[in-house]
Amino acid sequence: MRDPHSDLPASAFWRSAAAEADPAAPAGIFAPKFGLGRDAAIATVGSSRRRMRMLTISPPMRSLPIRRRAGASFTTICAR
């Protein structure tokens, strides 16, 4: 029977990937599967980057005074 781990790269194992790696020169930490341009449309729930343009789907009611809008979390999305 063949060992299921025999074809894995050294980065798949704790000792060679982390314990024996040079902490001053981390390698292979992140490899993006695809790129996103500045004009890419994305959906996010939770935190977001301030440099991105945001589309507010749920704006506050216009009849609500501005001082009441600030802490009301109208632009927060609730997902269940």
mmJSON file of the N, C-alpha and C atoms, coordinates in Angstrom:
{"data_MODEL":{"atom_site":{
"group_PDB":["ATOM","ATOM","ATOM","ATOM","ATOM","ATOM","ATOM","ATOM","ATOM","ATOM","ATOM","ATOM","ATOM","ATOM","ATOM","ATOM","ATOM","ATOM","ATOM","ATOM","ATOM","ATOM","ATOM","ATOM","ATOM","ATOM","ATOM","ATOM","ATOM","ATOM","ATOM","ATOM","ATOM","ATOM","ATOM","ATOM","ATOM","ATOM","ATOM","ATOM","ATOM","ATOM","ATOM","ATOM","ATOM","ATOM","ATOM","ATOM","ATOM","ATOM","ATOM","ATOM","ATOM","ATOM","ATOM","ATOM","ATOM","ATOM","ATOM","ATOM","ATOM","ATOM","ATOM","ATOM","ATOM","ATOM","ATOM","ATOM","ATOM","ATOM","ATOM","ATOM","ATOM","ATOM","ATOM","ATOM","ATOM","ATOM","ATOM","ATOM","ATOM","ATOM","ATOM","ATOM","ATOM","ATOM","ATOM","ATOM","ATOM","ATOM","ATOM","ATOM","ATOM","ATOM","ATOM","ATOM","ATOM","ATOM","ATOM","ATOM","ATOM","ATOM","ATOM","ATOM","ATOM","ATOM","ATOM","ATOM","ATOM","ATOM","ATOM","ATOM","ATOM","ATOM","ATOM","ATOM","ATOM","ATOM","ATOM","ATOM","ATOM","ATOM","ATOM","ATOM","ATOM","ATOM","ATOM","ATOM","ATOM","ATOM","ATOM","ATOM","ATOM","ATOM","ATOM","ATOM","ATOM","ATOM","ATOM","ATOM","ATOM","ATOM","ATOM","ATOM","ATOM","ATOM","ATOM","ATOM","ATOM","ATOM","ATOM","ATOM","ATOM","ATOM","ATOM","ATOM","ATOM","ATOM","ATOM","ATOM","ATOM","ATOM","ATOM","ATOM","ATOM","ATOM","ATOM","ATOM","ATOM","ATOM","ATOM","ATOM","ATOM","ATOM","ATOM","ATOM","ATOM","ATOM","ATOM","ATOM","ATOM","ATOM","ATOM","ATOM","ATOM","ATOM","ATOM","ATOM","ATOM","ATOM","ATOM","ATOM","ATOM","ATOM","ATOM","ATOM","ATOM","ATOM","ATOM","ATOM","ATOM","ATOM","ATOM","ATOM","ATOM","ATOM","ATOM","ATOM","ATOM","ATOM","ATOM","ATOM","ATOM","ATOM","ATOM","ATOM","ATOM","ATOM","ATOM","ATOM","ATOM","ATOM","ATOM","ATOM","ATOM","ATOM","ATOM","ATOM","ATOM","ATOM","ATOM","ATOM","ATOM","ATOM","ATOM","ATOM","ATOM","ATOM","ATOM","ATOM"],
"id":[1,2,3,4,5,6,7,8,9,10,11,12,13,14,15,16,17,18,19,20,21,22,23,24,25,26,27,28,29,30,31,32,33,34,35,36,37,38,39,40,41,42,43,44,45,46,47,48,49,50,51,52,53,54,55,56,57,58,59,60,61,62,63,64,65,66,67,68,69,70,71,72,73,74,75,76,77,78,79,80,81,82,83,84,85,86,87,88,89,90,91,92,93,94,95,96,97,98,99,100,101,102,103,104,105,106,107,108,109,110,111,112,113,114,115,116,117,118,119,120,121,122,123,124,125,126,127,128,129,130,131,132,133,134,135,136,137,138,139,140,141,142,143,144,145,146,147,148,149,150,151,152,153,154,155,156,157,158,159,160,161,162,163,164,165,166,167,168,169,170,171,172,173,174,175,176,177,178,179,180,181,182,183,184,185,186,187,188,189,190,191,192,193,194,195,196,197,198,199,200,201,202,203,204,205,206,207,208,209,210,211,212,213,214,215,216,217,218,219,220,221,222,223,224,225,226,227,228,229,230,231,232,233,234,235,236,237,238,239,240],
"type_symbol":["N","C","C","N","C","C","N","C","C","N","C","C","N","C","C","N","C","C","N","C","C","N","C","C","N","C","C","N","C","C","N","C","C","N","C","C","N","C","C","N","C","C","N","C","C","N","C","C","N","C","C","N","C","C","N","C","C","N","C","C","N","C","C","N","C","C","N","C","C","N","C","C","N","C","C","N","C","C","N","C","C","N","C","C","N","C","C","N","C","C","N","C","C","N","C","C","N","C","C","N","C","C","N","C","C","N","C","C","N","C","C","N","C","C","N","C","C","N","C","C","N","C","C","N","C","C","N","C","C","N","C","C","N","C","C","N","C","C","N","C","C","N","C","C","N","C","C","N","C","C","N","C","C","N","C","C","N","C","C","N","C","C","N","C","C","N","C","C","N","C","C","N","C","C","N","C","C","N","C","C","N","C","C","N","C","C","N","C","C","N","C","C","N","C","C","N","C","C","N","C","C","N","C","C","N","C","C","N","C","C","N","C","C","N","C","C","N","C","C","N","C","C","N","C","C","N","C","C","N","C","C","N","C","C","N","C","C","N","C","C"],
"label_atom_id":["N","CA","C","N","CA","C","N","CA","C","N","CA","C","N","CA","C","N","CA","C","N","CA","C","N","CA","C","N","CA","C","N","CA","C","N","CA","C","N","CA","C","N","CA","C","N","CA","C","N","CA","C","N","CA","C","N","CA","C","N","CA","C","N","CA","C","N","CA","C","N","CA","C","N","CA","C","N","CA","C","N","CA","C","N","CA","C","N","CA","C","N","CA","C","N","CA","C","N","CA","C","N","CA","C","N","CA","C","N","CA","C","N","CA","C","N","CA","C","N","CA","C","N","CA","C","N","CA","C","N","CA","C","N","CA","C","N","CA","C","N","CA","C","N","CA","C","N","CA","C","N","CA","C","N","CA","C","N","CA","C","N","CA","C","N","CA","C","N","CA","C","N","CA","C","N","CA","C","N","CA","C","N","CA","C","N","CA","C","N","CA","C","N","CA","C","N","CA","C","N","CA","C","N","CA","C","N","CA","C","N","CA","C","N","CA","C","N","CA","C","N","CA","C","N","CA","C","N","CA","C","N","CA","C","N","CA","C","N","CA","C","N","CA","C","N","CA","C","N","CA","C","N","CA","C","N","CA","C","N","CA","C","N","CA","C","N","CA","C","N","CA","C","N","CA","C","N","CA","C"],
"label_alt_id":[null,null,null,null,null,null,null,null,null,null,null,null,null,null,null,null,null,null,null,null,null,null,null,null,null,null,null,null,null,null,null,null,null,null,null,null,null,null,null,null,null,null,null,null,null,null,null,null,null,null,null,null,null,null,null,null,null,null,null,null,null,null,null,null,null,null,null,null,null,null,null,null,null,null,null,null,null,null,null,null,null,null,null,null,null,null,null,null,null,null,null,null,null,null,null,null,null,null,null,null,null,null,null,null,null,null,null,null,null,null,null,null,null,null,null,null,null,null,null,null,null,null,null,null,null,null,null,null,null,null,null,null,null,null,null,null,null,null,null,null,null,null,null,null,null,null,null,null,null,null,null,null,null,null,null,null,null,null,null,null,null,null,null,null,null,null,null,null,null,null,null,null,null,null,null,null,null,null,null,null,null,null,null,null,null,null,null,null,null,null,null,null,null,null,null,null,null,null,null,null,null,null,null,null,null,null,null,null,null,null,null,null,null,null,null,null,null,null,null,null,null,null,null,null,null,null,null,null,null,null,null,null,null,null,null,null,null,null,null,null],
"label_comp_id":["MET","MET","MET","ARG","ARG","ARG","ASP","ASP","ASP","PRO","PRO","PRO","HIS","HIS","HIS","SER","SER","SER","ASP","ASP","ASP","LEU","LEU","LEU","PRO","PRO","PRO","ALA","ALA","ALA","SER","SER","SER","ALA","ALA","ALA","PHE","PHE","PHE","TRP","TRP","TRP","ARG","ARG","ARG","SER","SER","SER","ALA","ALA","ALA","ALA","ALA","ALA","ALA","ALA","ALA","GLU","GLU","GLU","ALA","ALA","ALA","ASP","ASP","ASP","PRO","PRO","PRO","ALA","ALA","ALA","ALA","ALA","ALA","PRO","PRO","PRO","ALA","ALA","ALA","GLY","GLY","GLY","ILE","ILE","ILE","PHE","PHE","PHE","ALA","ALA","ALA","PRO","PRO","PRO","LYS","LYS","LYS","PHE","PHE","PHE","GLY","GLY","GLY","LEU","LEU","LEU","GLY","GLY","GLY","ARG","ARG","ARG","ASP","ASP","ASP","ALA","ALA","ALA","ALA","ALA","ALA","ILE","ILE","ILE","ALA","ALA","ALA","THR","THR","THR","VAL","VAL","VAL","GLY","GLY","GLY","SER","SER","SER","SER","SER","SER","ARG","ARG","ARG","ARG","ARG","ARG","ARG","ARG","ARG","MET","MET","MET","ARG","ARG","ARG","MET","MET","MET","LEU","LEU","LEU","THR","THR","THR","ILE","ILE","ILE","SER","SER","SER","PRO","PRO","PRO","PRO","PRO","PRO","MET","MET","MET","ARG","ARG","ARG","SER","SER","SER","LEU","LEU","LEU","PRO","PRO","PRO","ILE","ILE","ILE","ARG","ARG","ARG","ARG","ARG","ARG","ARG","ARG","ARG","ALA","ALA","ALA","GLY","GLY","GLY","ALA","ALA","ALA","SER","SER","SER","PHE","PHE","PHE","THR","THR","THR","THR","THR","THR","ILE","ILE","ILE","CYS","CYS","CYS","ALA","ALA","ALA","ARG","ARG","ARG"],
"label_asym_id":["A","A","A","A","A","A","A","A","A","A","A","A","A","A","A","A","A","A","A","A","A","A","A","A","A","A","A","A","A","A","A","A","A","A","A","A","A","A","A","A","A","A","A","A","A","A","A","A","A","A","A","A","A","A","A","A","A","A","A","A","A","A","A","A","A","A","A","A","A","A","A","A","A","A","A","A","A","A","A","A","A","A","A","A","A","A","A","A","A","A","A","A","A","A","A","A","A","A","A","A","A","A","A","A","A","A","A","A","A","A","A","A","A","A","A","A","A","A","A","A","A","A","A","A","A","A","A","A","A","A","A","A","A","A","A","A","A","A","A","A","A","A","A","A","A","A","A","A","A","A","A","A","A","A","A","A","A","A","A","A","A","A","A","A","A","A","A","A","A","A","A","A","A","A","A","A","A","A","A","A","A","A","A","A","A","A","A","A","A","A","A","A","A","A","A","A","A","A","A","A","A","A","A","A","A","A","A","A","A","A","A","A","A","A","A","A","A","A","A","A","A","A","A","A","A","A","A","A","A","A","A","A","A","A","A","A","A","A","A","A"],
"label_entity_id":["1","1","1","1","1","1","1","1","1","1","1","1","1","1","1","1","1","1","1","1","1","1","1","1","1","1","1","1","1","1","1","1","1","1","1","1","1","1","1","1","1","1","1","1","1","1","1","1","1","1","1","1","1","1","1","1","1","1","1","1","1","1","1","1","1","1","1","1","1","1","1","1","1","1","1","1","1","1","1","1","1","1","1","1","1","1","1","1","1","1","1","1","1","1","1","1","1","1","1","1","1","1","1","1","1","1","1","1","1","1","1","1","1","1","1","1","1","1","1","1","1","1","1","1","1","1","1","1","1","1","1","1","1","1","1","1","1","1","1","1","1","1","1","1","1","1","1","1","1","1","1","1","1","1","1","1","1","1","1","1","1","1","1","1","1","1","1","1","1","1","1","1","1","1","1","1","1","1","1","1","1","1","1","1","1","1","1","1","1","1","1","1","1","1","1","1","1","1","1","1","1","1","1","1","1","1","1","1","1","1","1","1","1","1","1","1","1","1","1","1","1","1","1","1","1","1","1","1","1","1","1","1","1","1","1","1","1","1","1","1"],
"label_seq_id":[1,1,1,2,2,2,3,3,3,4,4,4,5,5,5,6,6,6,7,7,7,8,8,8,9,9,9,10,10,10,11,11,11,12,12,12,13,13,13,14,14,14,15,15,15,16,16,16,17,17,17,18,18,18,19,19,19,20,20,20,21,21,21,22,22,22,23,23,23,24,24,24,25,25,25,26,26,26,27,27,27,28,28,28,29,29,29,30,30,30,31,31,31,32,32,32,33,33,33,34,34,34,35,35,35,36,36,36,37,37,37,38,38,38,39,39,39,40,40,40,41,41,41,42,42,42,43,43,43,44,44,44,45,45,45,46,46,46,47,47,47,48,48,48,49,49,49,50,50,50,51,51,51,52,52,52,53,53,53,54,54,54,55,55,55,56,56,56,57,57,57,58,58,58,59,59,59,60,60,60,61,61,61,62,62,62,63,63,63,64,64,64,65,65,65,66,66,66,67,67,67,68,68,68,69,69,69,70,70,70,71,71,71,72,72,72,73,73,73,74,74,74,75,75,75,76,76,76,77,77,77,78,78,78,79,79,79,80,80,80],
"pdbx_PDB_ins_code":[null,null,null,null,null,null,null,null,null,null,null,null,null,null,null,null,null,null,null,null,null,null,null,null,null,null,null,null,null,null,null,null,null,null,null,null,null,null,null,null,null,null,null,null,null,null,null,null,null,null,null,null,null,null,null,null,null,null,null,null,null,null,null,null,null,null,null,null,null,null,null,null,null,null,null,null,null,null,null,null,null,null,null,null,null,null,null,null,null,null,null,null,null,null,null,null,null,null,null,null,null,null,null,null,null,null,null,null,null,null,null,null,null,null,null,null,null,null,null,null,null,null,null,null,null,null,null,null,null,null,null,null,null,null,null,null,null,null,null,null,null,null,null,null,null,null,null,null,null,null,null,null,null,null,null,null,null,null,null,null,null,null,null,null,null,null,null,null,null,null,null,null,null,null,null,null,null,null,null,null,null,null,null,null,null,null,null,null,null,null,null,null,null,null,null,null,null,null,null,null,null,null,null,null,null,null,null,null,null,null,null,null,null,null,null,null,null,null,null,null,null,null,null,null,null,null,null,null,null,null,null,null,null,null,null,null,null,null,null,null],
"Cartn_x":[0.842,0.0,0.886,0.485,1.272,0.927,1.917,1.725,1.011,-0.148,-0.888,-0.171,0.854,1.586,2.844,3.175,4.439,4.527,3.406,3.433,3.276,3.132,2.954,4.272,4.256,5.486,5.935,7.164,7.706,6.898,6.266,5.482,4.21,3.847,2.653,2.912,4.145,4.506,5.025,4.638,5.0,6.506,7.244,8.675,9.378,9.191,9.894,9.29,7.994,7.339,7.43,7.441,7.411,8.557,8.745,9.738,11.161,11.475,12.836,12.978,11.906,11.948,12.601,13.161,13.788,12.692,12.508,11.435,11.643,12.857,13.141,12.801,12.604,12.308,11.193,9.962,8.855,8.597,8.347,8.095,6.812,6.092,4.902,3.745,3.677,2.602,1.273,1.331,0.102,0.311,-0.579,-0.547,-1.96,-2.234,-3.593,-3.995,-5.255,-5.764,-6.118,-6.45,-6.774,-6.602,-6.485,-6.307,-7.61,-7.657,-8.803,-8.321,-8.949,-8.608,-9.295,-8.899,-9.49,-10.973,-11.412,-12.813,-13.632,-13.069,-13.78,-14.953,-16.067,-17.229,-17.152,-17.157,-17.082,-18.168,-18.546,-19.502,-18.767,-18.994,-18.335,-19.319,-19.159,-19.934,-18.909,-18.954,-17.967,-17.104,-15.828,-14.94,-14.706,-14.276,-13.977,-12.803,-12.222,-11.101,-11.637,-11.108,-11.597,-11.208,-10.205,-9.78,-10.7,-11.575,-12.485,-13.745,-14.354,-15.646,-16.713,-17.597,-18.622,-19.992,-20.797,-22.168,-23.061,-23.795,-24.681,-26.033,-26.381,-27.635,-28.802,-28.533,-29.596,-29.342,-29.592,-29.339,-30.377,-30.042,-31.014,-32.168,-33.287,-34.447,-34.1,-34.531,-34.244,-34.941,-36.044,-36.779,-36.082,-35.109,-34.399,-33.35,-33.333,-32.342,-30.91,-30.03,-28.633,-27.98,-28.233,-27.606,-28.022,-29.188,-29.662,-29.137,-28.729,-28.251,-26.892,-26.045,-24.649,-24.49,-25.181,-24.994,-26.014,-26.815,-27.906,-27.531,-26.335,-25.843,-26.718,-27.2,-28.045,-27.297,-25.981,-25.221,-24.626,-24.927,-24.44,-25.346,-24.739,-25.502,-25.653,-26.826,-27.082,-27.301,-26.469,-26.603,-26.834,-27.726,-28.015,-27.991],
"Cartn_y":[-1.183,0.0,1.244,2.238,3.46,4.476,5.207,6.244,7.438,7.88,8.988,10.335,10.418,11.671,11.746,10.715,10.661,11.664,12.088,13.033,14.491,14.745,16.117,16.863,18.176,18.971,19.185,19.607,19.845,20.894,21.824,22.876,22.339,21.097,20.501,19.916,19.936,19.342,20.397,20.288,21.278,21.479,20.411,20.545,21.306,20.896,21.555,22.9,23.076,24.328,25.419,25.062,26.07,25.953,24.816,24.666,24.871,24.402,24.53,25.669,26.388,27.48,28.721,29.558,30.802,31.827,32.251,33.191,34.568,34.898,36.194,36.217,35.06,34.987,33.987,34.318,33.378,33.218,32.01,31.734,30.936,31.21,30.439,30.607,31.732,31.939,32.155,32.885,33.218,33.112,32.424,32.304,32.539,33.735,34.026,33.129,32.706,31.866,32.704,33.969,34.887,36.313,37.26,38.655,39.422,40.523,41.417,42.799,43.36,44.712,45.734,46.984,48.048,48.233,47.851,48.015,46.741,45.733,44.466,44.658,44.042,44.079,42.86,43.091,42.003,42.187,41.104,41.158,40.717,41.421,41.084,41.22,40.369,40.475,40.544,41.597,41.759,42.968,42.828,43.97,44.241,45.446,45.832,46.796,46.961,47.893,49.279,50.263,51.621,52.19,51.648,52.167,51.724,50.798,50.304,51.168,51.267,51.942,50.989,51.486,50.645,51.019,50.032,50.226,49.937,50.924,50.754,50.271,49.063,48.46,48.893,49.147,49.472,50.842,51.921,53.253,53.602,54.529,54.941,55.722,55.759,56.515,57.998,58.666,60.098,60.904,60.396,61.122,61.058,60.144,60.008,61.115,61.865,62.941,62.397,63.192,62.781,62.355,63.059,62.704,61.307,60.817,59.491,58.396,58.761,57.781,57.2,58.016,57.638,56.332,56.165,54.973,53.879,54.016,53.075,51.85,51.804,50.651,50.297,51.292,51.024,50.308,50.547,49.915,48.564,48.111,46.812,45.716,44.661,43.544,42.457,41.93,40.825,39.565,38.568,37.31,36.178,35.295,34.15,32.878],
"Cartn_z":[0.0,0.0,0.0,-0.755,-0.91,0.185,0.656,1.665,1.015,1.538,0.923,1.015,1.83,1.996,1.137,0.431,-0.296,-1.45,-1.996,-3.114,-2.687,-1.393,-0.921,-0.885,-1.164,-1.107,0.339,0.528,1.869,2.623,1.907,2.558,3.213,2.957,3.55,4.942,5.384,6.666,7.629,8.898,9.906,10.022,10.145,10.396,9.281,8.053,6.955,6.573,6.774,6.382,7.436,8.706,9.76,10.748,11.329,12.396,11.911,10.74,10.217,9.21,8.937,7.958,8.552,7.697,8.12,8.412,9.673,9.997,9.374,8.993,8.383,6.898,6.31,4.873,4.608,5.027,4.79,3.295,2.9,1.481,1.33,0.259,-0.054,0.906,1.596,2.557,1.835,0.752,0.041,-1.457,-2.123,-3.583,-4.108,-4.633,-5.098,-6.262,-6.266,-7.349,-8.565,-8.345,-9.434,-8.931,-9.84,-9.469,-9.512,-8.785,-8.795,-9.188,-10.203,-10.614,-9.727,-9.838,-9.019,-9.322,-10.521,-10.902,-10.713,-10.096,-9.901,-8.936,-9.252,-8.364,-7.449,-6.139,-5.172,-4.12,-3.485,-2.38,-1.124,-0.038,1.213,2.368,3.348,4.578,5.693,6.452,7.508,7.224,7.387,7.201,5.724,5.434,4.06,4.055,2.913,2.763,2.455,3.099,2.897,1.533,0.883,-0.412,-1.544,-1.278,-2.304,-2.332,-3.504,-3.594,-3.078,-2.255,-1.663,-2.226,-2.497,-2.932,-1.733,-1.284,-0.142,-0.639,-0.266,-0.703,0.177,1.439,2.39,3.016,2.262,2.826,3.887,4.79,5.807,5.164,5.854,5.365,5.32,4.285,4.163,5.251,5.76,6.799,8.167,8.325,9.593,9.71,10.8,10.97,10.887,10.33,10.121,11.431,12.514,13.799,14.275,13.853,14.248,13.312,12.099,11.124,11.498,12.096,12.33,13.1,14.189,15.003,14.762,13.72,13.511,12.678,12.129,11.36,10.16,9.444,8.284,7.162,7.05,5.968,6.382,7.584,8.04,7.502,6.995,6.431,7.476,7.598,8.514,7.688,7.867,7.122,8.109,7.75,8.63,7.82],
"occupancy":[1.0,1.0,1.0,1.0,1.0,1.0,1.0,1.0,1.0,1.0,1.0,1.0,1.0,1.0,1.0,1.0,1.0,1.0,1.0,1.0,1.0,1.0,1.0,1.0,1.0,1.0,1.0,1.0,1.0,1.0,1.0,1.0,1.0,1.0,1.0,1.0,1.0,1.0,1.0,1.0,1.0,1.0,1.0,1.0,1.0,1.0,1.0,1.0,1.0,1.0,1.0,1.0,1.0,1.0,1.0,1.0,1.0,1.0,1.0,1.0,1.0,1.0,1.0,1.0,1.0,1.0,1.0,1.0,1.0,1.0,1.0,1.0,1.0,1.0,1.0,1.0,1.0,1.0,1.0,1.0,1.0,1.0,1.0,1.0,1.0,1.0,1.0,1.0,1.0,1.0,1.0,1.0,1.0,1.0,1.0,1.0,1.0,1.0,1.0,1.0,1.0,1.0,1.0,1.0,1.0,1.0,1.0,1.0,1.0,1.0,1.0,1.0,1.0,1.0,1.0,1.0,1.0,1.0,1.0,1.0,1.0,1.0,1.0,1.0,1.0,1.0,1.0,1.0,1.0,1.0,1.0,1.0,1.0,1.0,1.0,1.0,1.0,1.0,1.0,1.0,1.0,1.0,1.0,1.0,1.0,1.0,1.0,1.0,1.0,1.0,1.0,1.0,1.0,1.0,1.0,1.0,1.0,1.0,1.0,1.0,1.0,1.0,1.0,1.0,1.0,1.0,1.0,1.0,1.0,1.0,1.0,1.0,1.0,1.0,1.0,1.0,1.0,1.0,1.0,1.0,1.0,1.0,1.0,1.0,1.0,1.0,1.0,1.0,1.0,1.0,1.0,1.0,1.0,1.0,1.0,1.0,1.0,1.0,1.0,1.0,1.0,1.0,1.0,1.0,1.0,1.0,1.0,1.0,1.0,1.0,1.0,1.0,1.0,1.0,1.0,1.0,1.0,1.0,1.0,1.0,1.0,1.0,1.0,1.0,1.0,1.0,1.0,1.0,1.0,1.0,1.0,1.0,1.0,1.0,1.0,1.0,1.0,1.0,1.0,1.0],
"B_iso_or_equiv":[0.0,0.0,0.0,0.0,0.0,0.0,0.0,0.0,0.0,0.0,0.0,0.0,0.0,0.0,0.0,0.0,0.0,0.0,0.0,0.0,0.0,0.0,0.0,0.0,0.0,0.0,0.0,0.0,0.0,0.0,0.0,0.0,0.0,0.0,0.0,0.0,0.0,0.0,0.0,0.0,0.0,0.0,0.0,0.0,0.0,0.0,0.0,0.0,0.0,0.0,0.0,0.0,0.0,0.0,0.0,0.0,0.0,0.0,0.0,0.0,0.0,0.0,0.0,0.0,0.0,0.0,0.0,0.0,0.0,0.0,0.0,0.0,0.0,0.0,0.0,0.0,0.0,0.0,0.0,0.0,0.0,0.0,0.0,0.0,0.0,0.0,0.0,0.0,0.0,0.0,0.0,0.0,0.0,0.0,0.0,0.0,0.0,0.0,0.0,0.0,0.0,0.0,0.0,0.0,0.0,0.0,0.0,0.0,0.0,0.0,0.0,0.0,0.0,0.0,0.0,0.0,0.0,0.0,0.0,0.0,0.0,0.0,0.0,0.0,0.0,0.0,0.0,0.0,0.0,0.0,0.0,0.0,0.0,0.0,0.0,0.0,0.0,0.0,0.0,0.0,0.0,0.0,0.0,0.0,0.0,0.0,0.0,0.0,0.0,0.0,0.0,0.0,0.0,0.0,0.0,0.0,0.0,0.0,0.0,0.0,0.0,0.0,0.0,0.0,0.0,0.0,0.0,0.0,0.0,0.0,0.0,0.0,0.0,0.0,0.0,0.0,0.0,0.0,0.0,0.0,0.0,0.0,0.0,0.0,0.0,0.0,0.0,0.0,0.0,0.0,0.0,0.0,0.0,0.0,0.0,0.0,0.0,0.0,0.0,0.0,0.0,0.0,0.0,0.0,0.0,0.0,0.0,0.0,0.0,0.0,0.0,0.0,0.0,0.0,0.0,0.0,0.0,0.0,0.0,0.0,0.0,0.0,0.0,0.0,0.0,0.0,0.0,0.0,0.0,0.0,0.0,0.0,0.0,0.0,0.0,0.0,0.0,0.0,0.0,0.0],
"pdbx_formal_charge":[null,null,null,null,null,null,null,null,null,null,null,null,null,null,null,null,null,null,null,null,null,null,null,null,null,null,null,null,null,null,null,null,null,null,null,null,null,null,null,null,null,null,null,null,null,null,null,null,null,null,null,null,null,null,null,null,null,null,null,null,null,null,null,null,null,null,null,null,null,null,null,null,null,null,null,null,null,null,null,null,null,null,null,null,null,null,null,null,null,null,null,null,null,null,null,null,null,null,null,null,null,null,null,null,null,null,null,null,null,null,null,null,null,null,null,null,null,null,null,null,null,null,null,null,null,null,null,null,null,null,null,null,null,null,null,null,null,null,null,null,null,null,null,null,null,null,null,null,null,null,null,null,null,null,null,null,null,null,null,null,null,null,null,null,null,null,null,null,null,null,null,null,null,null,null,null,null,null,null,null,null,null,null,null,null,null,null,null,null,null,null,null,null,null,null,null,null,null,null,null,null,null,null,null,null,null,null,null,null,null,null,null,null,null,null,null,null,null,null,null,null,null,null,null,null,null,null,null,null,null,null,null,null,null,null,null,null,null,null,null],
"auth_seq_id":[1,1,1,2,2,2,3,3,3,4,4,4,5,5,5,6,6,6,7,7,7,8,8,8,9,9,9,10,10,10,11,11,11,12,12,12,13,13,13,14,14,14,15,15,15,16,16,16,17,17,17,18,18,18,19,19,19,20,20,20,21,21,21,22,22,22,23,23,23,24,24,24,25,25,25,26,26,26,27,27,27,28,28,28,29,29,29,30,30,30,31,31,31,32,32,32,33,33,33,34,34,34,35,35,35,36,36,36,37,37,37,38,38,38,39,39,39,40,40,40,41,41,41,42,42,42,43,43,43,44,44,44,45,45,45,46,46,46,47,47,47,48,48,48,49,49,49,50,50,50,51,51,51,52,52,52,53,53,53,54,54,54,55,55,55,56,56,56,57,57,57,58,58,58,59,59,59,60,60,60,61,61,61,62,62,62,63,63,63,64,64,64,65,65,65,66,66,66,67,67,67,68,68,68,69,69,69,70,70,70,71,71,71,72,72,72,73,73,73,74,74,74,75,75,75,76,76,76,77,77,77,78,78,78,79,79,79,80,80,80],
"auth_comp_id":["MET","MET","MET","ARG","ARG","ARG","ASP","ASP","ASP","PRO","PRO","PRO","HIS","HIS","HIS","SER","SER","SER","ASP","ASP","ASP","LEU","LEU","LEU","PRO","PRO","PRO","ALA","ALA","ALA","SER","SER","SER","ALA","ALA","ALA","PHE","PHE","PHE","TRP","TRP","TRP","ARG","ARG","ARG","SER","SER","SER","ALA","ALA","ALA","ALA","ALA","ALA","ALA","ALA","ALA","GLU","GLU","GLU","ALA","ALA","ALA","ASP","ASP","ASP","PRO","PRO","PRO","ALA","ALA","ALA","ALA","ALA","ALA","PRO","PRO","PRO","ALA","ALA","ALA","GLY","GLY","GLY","ILE","ILE","ILE","PHE","PHE","PHE","ALA","ALA","ALA","PRO","PRO","PRO","LYS","LYS","LYS","PHE","PHE","PHE","GLY","GLY","GLY","LEU","LEU","LEU","GLY","GLY","GLY","ARG","ARG","ARG","ASP","ASP","ASP","ALA","ALA","ALA","ALA","ALA","ALA","ILE","ILE","ILE","ALA","ALA","ALA","THR","THR","THR","VAL","VAL","VAL","GLY","GLY","GLY","SER","SER","SER","SER","SER","SER","ARG","ARG","ARG","ARG","ARG","ARG","ARG","ARG","ARG","MET","MET","MET","ARG","ARG","ARG","MET","MET","MET","LEU","LEU","LEU","THR","THR","THR","ILE","ILE","ILE","SER","SER","SER","PRO","PRO","PRO","PRO","PRO","PRO","MET","MET","MET","ARG","ARG","ARG","SER","SER","SER","LEU","LEU","LEU","PRO","PRO","PRO","ILE","ILE","ILE","ARG","ARG","ARG","ARG","ARG","ARG","ARG","ARG","ARG","ALA","ALA","ALA","GLY","GLY","GLY","ALA","ALA","ALA","SER","SER","SER","PHE","PHE","PHE","THR","THR","THR","THR","THR","THR","ILE","ILE","ILE","CYS","CYS","CYS","ALA","ALA","ALA","ARG","ARG","ARG"],
"auth_asym_id":["A","A","A","A","A","A","A","A","A","A","A","A","A","A","A","A","A","A","A","A","A","A","A","A","A","A","A","A","A","A","A","A","A","A","A","A","A","A","A","A","A","A","A","A","A","A","A","A","A","A","A","A","A","A","A","A","A","A","A","A","A","A","A","A","A","A","A","A","A","A","A","A","A","A","A","A","A","A","A","A","A","A","A","A","A","A","A","A","A","A","A","A","A","A","A","A","A","A","A","A","A","A","A","A","A","A","A","A","A","A","A","A","A","A","A","A","A","A","A","A","A","A","A","A","A","A","A","A","A","A","A","A","A","A","A","A","A","A","A","A","A","A","A","A","A","A","A","A","A","A","A","A","A","A","A","A","A","A","A","A","A","A","A","A","A","A","A","A","A","A","A","A","A","A","A","A","A","A","A","A","A","A","A","A","A","A","A","A","A","A","A","A","A","A","A","A","A","A","A","A","A","A","A","A","A","A","A","A","A","A","A","A","A","A","A","A","A","A","A","A","A","A","A","A","A","A","A","A","A","A","A","A","A","A","A","A","A","A","A","A"],
"auth_atom_id":["N","CA","C","N","CA","C","N","CA","C","N","CA","C","N","CA","C","N","CA","C","N","CA","C","N","CA","C","N","CA","C","N","CA","C","N","CA","C","N","CA","C","N","CA","C","N","CA","C","N","CA","C","N","CA","C","N","CA","C","N","CA","C","N","CA","C","N","CA","C","N","CA","C","N","CA","C","N","CA","C","N","CA","C","N","CA","C","N","CA","C","N","CA","C","N","CA","C","N","CA","C","N","CA","C","N","CA","C","N","CA","C","N","CA","C","N","CA","C","N","CA","C","N","CA","C","N","CA","C","N","CA","C","N","CA","C","N","CA","C","N","CA","C","N","CA","C","N","CA","C","N","CA","C","N","CA","C","N","CA","C","N","CA","C","N","CA","C","N","CA","C","N","CA","C","N","CA","C","N","CA","C","N","CA","C","N","CA","C","N","CA","C","N","CA","C","N","CA","C","N","CA","C","N","CA","C","N","CA","C","N","CA","C","N","CA","C","N","CA","C","N","CA","C","N","CA","C","N","CA","C","N","CA","C","N","CA","C","N","CA","C","N","CA","C","N","CA","C","N","CA","C","N","CA","C","N","CA","C","N","CA","C","N","CA","C","N","CA","C","N","CA","C","N","CA","C","N","CA","C"],
"pdbx_PDB_model_num":[1,1,1,1,1,1,1,1,1,1,1,1,1,1,1,1,1,1,1,1,1,1,1,1,1,1,1,1,1,1,1,1,1,1,1,1,1,1,1,1,1,1,1,1,1,1,1,1,1,1,1,1,1,1,1,1,1,1,1,1,1,1,1,1,1,1,1,1,1,1,1,1,1,1,1,1,1,1,1,1,1,1,1,1,1,1,1,1,1,1,1,1,1,1,1,1,1,1,1,1,1,1,1,1,1,1,1,1,1,1,1,1,1,1,1,1,1,1,1,1,1,1,1,1,1,1,1,1,1,1,1,1,1,1,1,1,1,1,1,1,1,1,1,1,1,1,1,1,1,1,1,1,1,1,1,1,1,1,1,1,1,1,1,1,1,1,1,1,1,1,1,1,1,1,1,1,1,1,1,1,1,1,1,1,1,1,1,1,1,1,1,1,1,1,1,1,1,1,1,1,1,1,1,1,1,1,1,1,1,1,1,1,1,1,1,1,1,1,1,1,1,1,1,1,1,1,1,1,1,1,1,1,1,1,1,1,1,1,1,1]
}}}
